Amino acid sequence: MRVHVHKKAIRALGLSESFVKGVSESSVLAGVVMRADMVVDGFAFCTVRVGGMDATERIIEMHRALERGDINVLLLNGCVISWYNVIDLHQLAEATGLALICVTYEESEGLEGYFRENFPDDWQARVEVYRRNGPRTPMKLRTGHVVYARPLGLTEDDALRVLNKFTRDGAVPEPLRVARLLARALMKSTLPSLSGHTGN
């Protein structure tokens, strides 16, 4: 899907998660649908296995459950979530038909050593997906902050335009900031089951 970044009314689905390391067996993954004017007009959430490899599938299911044809771009708070549960960005983009931007906020030398150390049985599969996701590109936002992004389905220039549209201040785009707050609140509420719940 082509993202018309110059249109005022584009919508993003921002995805972020929360879990308690060493305590949670599952993390809460929250999705927030937000317009470029910062109005929230949808949400979704599910659970992802901590230390698993189900994040890609769960996000695809979340997007389908929303049944929204007006989302233009996915925004992700990183591609390695829930204690090394690696999101396959190419599979996600293909399954949803959406462009995406995966955003992180600090420089990193990579995570391959941590995969080997913590997952001796399947570290190769995690590394393979991680490498396929590709390198990150530093992008300086209009706020003056630098983020590290992996854009798929749109150019780096257009990705920067999208990030600037959705970033009010600081480094975190609003859909991701709100999704992170929602995920933390849901995690703290200790709901017995979050899987499959959506609202819009």
C-alpha positions in Angstrom: 0.0 0.0 0.0 1.3 3.4 -0.9 1.4 6.0 1.9 0.3 9.4 0.8 2.5 11.2 3.3 1.4 14.7 2.2 -2.3 14.0 3.1 -3.4 15.4 6.4 -5.7 12.5 7.3 -3.3 9.5 7.3 -3.7 7.0 10.1 -1.1 5.0 11.9 -1.4 1.9 14.0 1.1 2.2 16.8 2.2 -1.0 18.6 4.0 -1.2 21.9 4.2 -3.8 24.7 4.7 -4.2 28.4 5.8 -7.1 30.7 7.6 -7.7 33.9 10.8 -9.6 33.3 11.1 -12.7 35.4 7.4 -12.6 36.4 5.3 -12.4 33.3 4.8 -15.4 31.1 3.0 -13.1 28.6 3.4 -9.5 27.7 0.5 -7.1 26.8 0.8 -5.8 23.3 -1.4 -2.7 22.7 -2.2 -1.1 19.4 -3.5 2.4 18.9 -5.1 3.8 15.8 -4.3 7.5 15.5 -4.9 10.1 12.9 -2.2 12.6 12.0 -4.1 15.3 14.0 -3.4 13.2 17.1 -7.0 12.0 17.5 -7.3 8.3 18.7 -10.0 6.5 16.9 -9.3 2.8 17.6 -7.4 0.4 19.7 -6.6 -3.3 20.0 -4.6 -5.5 22.3 -3.5 -9.1 22.7 -0.9 -11.1 24.6 2.5 -12.2 23.3 4.6 -15.0 24.9 7.7 -13.7 26.8 10.7 -15.4 25.2 8.6 -16.9 22.4 8.5 -16.4 18.7 4.8 -15.6 18.2 4.9 -11.8 18.0 4.6 -11.5 14.2 1.6 -13.8 14.1 -0.1 -12.0 17.0 0.3 -8.6 15.4 -1.1 -9.9 12.1 -4.1 -11.3 14.0 -4.6 -8.0 15.8 -4.6 -6.1 12.6 -7.1 -8.4 11.1 -9.4 -8.3 14.1 -9.5 -4.5 13.9 -11.1 -4.7 10.4 -9.9 -1.3 9.5 -9.2 -0.5 5.9 -8.2 3.1 6.6 -4.9 2.4 8.4 -2.0 3.7 6.2 1.1 2.7 8.2 2.3 0.5 11.1 4.6 2.0 13.7 6.5 -0.4 16.0 8.4 0.3 19.1 11.3 -2.0 18.1 11.4 -5.4 16.3 12.6 -7.4 19.3 10.0 -7.3 22.1 8.9 -9.5 25.0 12.4 -10.7 25.9 13.8 -11.5 22.4 10.5 -12.3 20.7 11.6 -11.2 17.2 9.1 -9.6 14.8 9.5 -10.5 11.2 9.0 -7.1 9.6 8.9 -8.4 6.0 6.3 -11.0 6.9 4.3 -8.4 8.8 4.3 -5.9 5.9 3.3 -8.6 3.4 0.5 -10.0 5.5 -1.1 -6.6 6.4 -0.4 -4.9 3.0 0.9 -1.9 4.9 4.0 0.1 4.9 5.7 0.1 8.3 8.3 1.9 10.3 10.1 0.2 13.2 11.5 2.8 15.6 14.2 2.5 18.3 15.8 5.2 20.3 19.4 4.2 21.1 22.5 3.0 19.2 23.2 -0.7 19.5 25.9 -3.1 18.4 23.2 -5.8 17.8 21.6 -8.6 19.8 23.0 -11.7 18.2 25.1 -12.5 21.2 22.1 -12.4 23.5 20.2 -14.7 21.3 23.0 -17.3 21.5 23.3 -16.9 25.2 19.7 -17.1 26.2 18.2 -19.4 23.5 20.6 -22.3 22.7 17.8 -24.3 21.0 16.6 -21.8 18.5 19.0 -18.9 18.4 19.7 -19.4 14.7 16.1 -18.9 13.8 15.9 -15.7 15.9 19.2 -14.4 14.3 17.9 -15.2 10.8 14.8 -13.0 11.3 16.7 -10.3 13.0 19.2 -10.1 10.2 16.5 -10.2 7.6 14.9 -7.1 9.2 17.9 -5.2 8.0 20.0 -2.3 9.4 18.6 0.8 11.2 18.9 4.3 9.7 19.4 7.3 12.0 16.7 10.0 11.4 16.7 13.4 13.0 13.1 14.5 13.8 11.9 18.1 13.6 12.0 18.0 17.4 15.8 17.7 17.2 15.8 14.2 18.6 17.4 11.3 16.6 15.7 7.9 16.2 16.8 4.8 14.5 14.3 3.5 12.0 13.7 0.5 9.7 11.2 1.6 7.1 9.5 -0.9 4.8 7.3 0.0 1.9 8.3 3.7 1.8 11.4 5.7 1.3 13.5 7.0 4.1 12.4 10.6 3.2 8.7 9.6 3.4 9.4 7.6 6.6 10.8 10.8 8.2 7.8 12.8 7.1 5.5 10.2 8.7 7.5 10.3 11.9 7.4 14.1 12.0 3.6 14.1 11.4 3.1 11.9 14.5 5.7 13.2 16.9 4.6 16.2 19.0 7.7 16.5 21.1 10.6 14.4 22.2 11.6 11.3 20.2 8.5 9.0 20.6 5.7 9.3 18.0 2.3 9.7 19.7 0.8 6.4 18.6 3.7 4.6 20.2 3.6 6.7 23.3 -0.1 6.2 23.8 0.2 2.4 23.0 3.0 2.1 25.6 0.9 3.8 28.2 -2.1 1.6 27.4 0.0 -1.6 27.5 1.5 -0.6 30.9 -1.9 0.1 32.3 -3.4 -3.2 31.1 -0.4 -5.1 32.5 -0.8 -3.5 35.9 -4.5 -4.2 35.9 -3.7 -8.0 35.7 -6.6 -8.8 33.5 -7.1 -12.6 33.3 -7.3 -12.7 29.5 -6.5 -10.0 26.9 -6.2 -12.2 23.8 -8.3 -11.1 20.9 -10.0 -8.1 22.4 -10.4 -5.1 20.1 -12.2 -1.8 20.1 -12.8 0.9 17.5 
